[in-house]
Amino acid sequence: MTATTEPAATTGLASQIQRLRGSRLFRQNLVLFAGGFVAGVGGFVYHSIAGRALGPEAYGEVSALIGVYTVGTTVNLMLVVVLARYSATLKAAGRHGAIRYIVERTGKVIAMPAVLFCLLMAALSIPAAAFLQLGSPLPFVLVGVAIAAYWYTAIPRGVLQGTQRFHALSANLVLEIIARTGLLVVFLWAGFAVLGATAAILAGVVFAFGLGLYSIRDAFQLPPERVQVRTMATFAVTAAAGTLGIALLYNADVVLAKHYLNQYDAGIYGSLNKLGTILFYGTLSVSQVLFPRVLEAVAKRHNPGRLLLLSAALMSLIGLCAIVVFAAVPGLVVGLLYGPKYAAAQPYLLAVGCIGLGVSLSNLLVQFFMAVHDRVFIAVLATGVLLECVLIAMFHAGVGQVVADVLLAVVGLLAALALRFAILLPRLRPEMLLDDPEEART
């Protein structure tokens, strides 16, 4: 009996592995996961170096500034989603020359807003430095320039995602963080402290933009085909709401903690926030792959809901592995990344891991809603973000209370978004997605 069943079991396992290797969804997730994992590790090396070199008090400033930077880069995330959606549609229609047109047109459109934003950040730098308890307003100005520059990286990244060129997209993400972290070491060694940490971010962004343009150089070899960009503008409202909501969800807390907590506790909470984003960025590839795949499924009249469920299962598996590590060896995780000065963060690591997975799953659902152009989720997401901010404003006696506030808000939001998905899925029809004239003609 053993002789006959073992080969059968082995054959069945080999068949499952072969089927998994043949899955395009799995291969695409693997490529972006590898890039996201390396970029995530590099990001935490950046924070580890900054935290160890600067100490909790000065690192609290860096953490708050990066929170502002991440919220400000919502425009980048919105543009990536819009350009990915439009590029995927144009690719499916075989209109490759139109991709060059939208690249050039987008660069011109965001030029003036980028300049005005830099001027606005410079004007707000002094009151912002007082609110965030910064030693100098200059790093805040530099963050403003980095935000505006980062908007431009959305152009090549959106095209790479929409055309499903995930190898190049993965490389872009990895090399940006390598450049940022390497320059951080140089700037800290030169004695620039908080200013050097923000300057490293700006330098990494400029490098990523140049590399991104090189990755899509083939698009510039085709004659531009003029298309209507009105359809991009209409979808931009949905994309802006989704990306801003998620960005606020995992960044507003660290900014509010810097305002309400003392400097040491704010530094401890800043380290927890970054540890929680290990799960978010470690699973972000799943959301990035899902978005164009949902559009493709709709175009081919397949079931996009199945893609979401498979993606959620994969994301949960990855996230739970990280949570187990957080729960089993919190001292090792905190000590390895931040050192003994941040030992006070250890008791909250398990809860922060759950927050990270909750935000990741919420983002996955938001990506699905944006792909199918549902807008009901906007009110749900806004309510979740508002709840988080209100809870922190009301209950902020210490680090533990802020962690509890965020966990409650994230769990409630995830449940509400899942309910919206359950209601929407039976009603979803391919015809509901072709609400843009340009898409309907193609």
N, C-alpha and C positions, 0 to 999 in steps of 0.2 A: 504493500500500500504506500509506504513511504517513497519507494522508488518511482512510483507512477505519479504521485501528487506533487512532489517537490519540483520536478521539471515543469509540470503544468503551472505551478505557482510562479516559478522563475520566468517562464515564458509570458505569463500574464503581467508580471511586474515590468519586464522588458518592453512589452507592448504598450503599457501605460506611459513609460518613460519616453518611448519613441513618439507616441501621440503628443505628449507634452512638448517635446522638442520640435515637433512639426507645427505647433500652434503659433500663428503669427502674433497673437495677443501676448503669449508668453515671451516670445523672442523680443518683441518690442519693449515689453516691460523690463526684461532682463538688461537690455542695453541702457535704457534710461535709469534703471535702478542702480546699475554699476556706476554710471556717471554721477547720479544723485548721491550715492553712498560716498564716493570719493570726495565730492564737493562738500557733503555734510561733514565728513571727517575733517577736511581742510578748514571748514568754517569753525568747527569747535577747537581746532588747533589755534586758529586766530584768537578766539575768545580765551582759550587757556593761556596763551602767551600774554595777552593783554591783562587778564586777571591776575596772573602771577607777578608780572612786572609792575603793575600799577597798584595792586592792593585793592581791598573792597571799596574804599571810599572813592578813589579815582576811577576804578572800574565801574562803579555805579553811574558815573557820568557817561562813560563809553556806552554802557548798556542802554541808558536812556536815549542817547543820541542815535544809536542804531535802531531803537524803537521808532523814533521820529523818522529816520531814513526809510525804514521798512514800510511805514504807513504812507510816506510820501511817494514811494515807488509803486503805489497802487495804479498810477497812470500807466506804468510799464506793464503791469500784469493785465490791465484792461486792454492795452494795445496788443499784447501777445494773443489774448483770447480772440479779439476782433480780427486780427490779421491771420490767425490760424484758421478761423472759421471761413474767412473769405478765400484764403489761399487753397484750402481744401476743396471748396466749391469750384474754384477756377481750374484746379488741377483735374478734378473729376470731369470737367467740361473740355479739357484739352486746351485751355486758353492760357498757355504759359507766358506769352508776351504780356498779358494783362497783369501778371504778378510783378513784372518790372515796373509797370505804371504805378501800382499801388505802393510799392516800396519808395519810389521817388516822390510821389504825391504826399505820402505820410510824413516823410522827412521835412518837406516844406511846410506842412500844416502845423507841426508841433514846434517849429523854430521860435516863433514869437512867444507862445506861451512859456517856453523854456526860459527865455530871457526874462520875461516878466516875473516868473516864479523865483528866479535867482535874486532879483531886486527886492521882491517881497520878503524873502527869507533874510536878506541883509537888514531890511527895515525892522523886522521883528526880532532880530538877534538879541538885543539887550533885554527886553521884557521876557523873552523865552529863556534866556540864561538865568534870570532871576527866578522864574517859575520852577525851572529844573535844578536850581541850585548849582549852576555850573561855575567853574572858576574863571572862565573867559567866554565871551560871545563868539570868538573867532571860529571855534570848531563847529558851531551851529551854522555859520555862514558857509563853511566848507561842505557841510552835510547838504545844504540847499543846492550847491553846485553839483554835488554827486547825484542827488535825486534827479535833477534836470538832465544830466548826462545819461543817467540810467534809462530814462525814457527811450533814448535812441537805440539801446540794445534790444528793445522789443521788436524792432523792425526785422532784423535778420532772424531772431529767435521765433517770432510768430510765423514767418515763412517756413522755417525749418520744421516746426511742429506741424503746421497745416499740410505740408507736403510729405510728412512722415519720414523725414530724414533724421532719424533719432540718433544715429552715430555722431553726426556733426553737432547736433544740439547738445548731446551729452559731453562732447569734448569742449564745447564752449563754456558750459557750466563749470567743468572741472578746472580749466585753465584760468578762468577768472579768479577763482578762489585761491589758486596757487600763487598767482601774481599778487593778490591782496595780502596773503599771509607772509610771503617773502618780503614784500616791501614794509610790512608792519615791523618785522625784525630790524630792518635797516633804520626805519624812522625812530623806533624806540631806542636803539643803540645810539642814535644821534642826539637823543635827549628831548624829543618833541612830545612825548607823553600822549595826552588825550588828542592834541592836534595831529600828531603823527598817526594815531589810530584812524582818524577820519580821512587823512590824506591818503592812506593806503587803500581805503575803500574807493575813493575817486580814481586812483590810478588803475585799480583792477577793472573798474567799469569801462574806462577808456580802452584798455587792452581788449576787453570782451567785445566791444563794438567793432573795433578794427578786425578782429578775428571773424566775427559774424559776417561782415561784409565780404570777406574773402571766401567764406563757406558758400555764399549764394552768388558768387561771381558769374556763374553760368546764366543767371537771369538777366544780367546786363549785356549779354552777347546777343539777345533777341531784340527785335524792334518792339518798342512799347506799343501795347494795344490799349487804347483809351477805354475805360469803363466808368460807369456811374459809381461814385463813392457814397451816394446817399444811403445805400443799403448798409454800408459800414457804420454810418452815423446813427441809424435807427437801432442797430444792435448794440452800439456802444453804451447806450443807457443801461441795458441789462447787464453787460459786461462790467461796467463801472460799479454798479450796485453789488454784484457778486464778489468782485475782487476787493473792493474797499471793505465790505463787511467782513470777509475772512481776514484781511490784513489787520483790521481793528481788533478782531477777536483775539489774536495772539500777540498784539503789541500795545493796545490801550492799557492793559493791566500793568505792564512794566513802567509805562510813563506815569500812570496814576500812583503806583507804588513809590516811584522816585519822589513824587510830590508829598504823599502822606506819611511815609515811613522815614525814620532817621537814616542817616547816610549809610551806616553799617548794614541795617536791615534791608535797605534798598539795594545794596550790592549783593546781599544774599539772595534776595528775590530775583534780581537780574540774572544771577547764575542759574537759578531754578527755571526761569523762563527759557533760557537758552538750552538747558538740558531737556526741557519738554519739547523743544522744536526739533530734537533729534528724530523723534517719531514723525513729525510733520514733514520734514525735508527728506527723511529716509524713505517715506512712502509717497512722496510727491510725484514720482515717476508714474505711479498707477493712475493718478488723475490726469497727467499730461498725455498719457497714451489713450485714456478713455475718451477724451474730448473729440479728437478727429475720428476715432473709431465709431462713436455714436453717430456722427454726421454721415459716415460711410454706410453704417447699418440702415439709416433712414433712407439714404439714396437708393440702396439696393432692396428696400422693403424687408429687412431682417428685423429681429427683435432686439432693440437697444436695451430693454430692461434686463435681459439676460447678461449683457455685457457689464451692466452696473453691478449686478449681484456677484458675478465672478470677480470683478475688480474689488468689490468690498470684502469678499472672502480672502483674496490675496493680501489686501491691505491689513486686514485684521490679523492674519497669520504673522506677517512681518512685525506688526505693532505689538502683538502679545509676546513675541520672543524678546523684544526690547524691554517690555514691562517686567517679564520674569527676571531679567538681569538686574533691572532697577531694584526689584524687591529683594533679590537674593544677596546682592553685594552693593548696597548703596554707598558704603564707605569707599569702596574701590572706585566706583564711578566718579564720585565727587572728588576724591583725592587725586585720581589720575588726570582729570580735566582741569581742576582748579587748585588743588593743593590743600594742606591742612587748615588754612585760614578760612575755608568755606565749609568746615565740618558742620556748622549749624544748619546747612541745607539738607543733610542726610534724612531726617525724619519725614520730610515732605516729598521725597523722590518718587515713591509709589503713586501718590496722588497726582503728581505732575506728569508721570507717564500716562496715566489715564486721561488727563487733560489733553496731552499731545495726540493720543489716538482718537479722542472725541473730535478734536479740531480737524484731524485728517479725514475722518469719515464725513464730517460736515462739509468739508471742501469737496470731497468726491461727489456728494449729492448736489452741491451747488454747481459743479462743473456739468453734471448731467442736465440740470435745469436750464443752464445757460445754452447748452448745445441744442436742446429742443425748444429753446426760446420761450420758456415758461417764465412769467413774471410774478406769480403769486408768492414765490419763495422770497422775494425781496422784503416784503413786510415781515415774514418770519425771521429772516436773518437780522433785520434791523432791530427787532424786538429782543433777540438774543444778545446782541452787542450792547443795547441800552441796558438790559438787565445786568450784564456784567459790570458796566460802569457805575450803575446805581448801587449795586451791592458793595463795590469797593469803596465808593464815597461814603456809604453808611457804616460799613464794618471794616475797619482797618487798624485794629488794635495791635496787630503784629503780622509777621510773615505767614503764620499758619492760618489766620483768619482771611487774608487775601487769597491764599491758595484755595480755601474752602469756597470763597465767593466765586472764583473762576470755575471751579469744578461744577458747582451747582448750575451756573449759567450755561456751560458747554453741554452738560448732560441734557438739560431742558431743551436746548436748541436742536441737538441731534435727534431727540425724540420727535420734535415738531417737524423737522425736515423729512424724517422717515415717514411720518404720517402723510405729508404732502405727496411724497413719492407713491405711496400706496393708493392714494386717491387719483393721482394723475395717470398712472400707468395704464389702467384699463381704457382710459379715454384717449390715449395717444394714438394718432393716426398720421401717416406720412404727409398727408395733405395739409395738416395743421402747421407743418414746419416751413412750407413754401410760401411764406407770407411776404417775401421780398420780390418785387417785380423782376429784378435782375436774375435771381436764382430761378424763378419760375421759367424764364425764357431759356436758361441754360439747361 
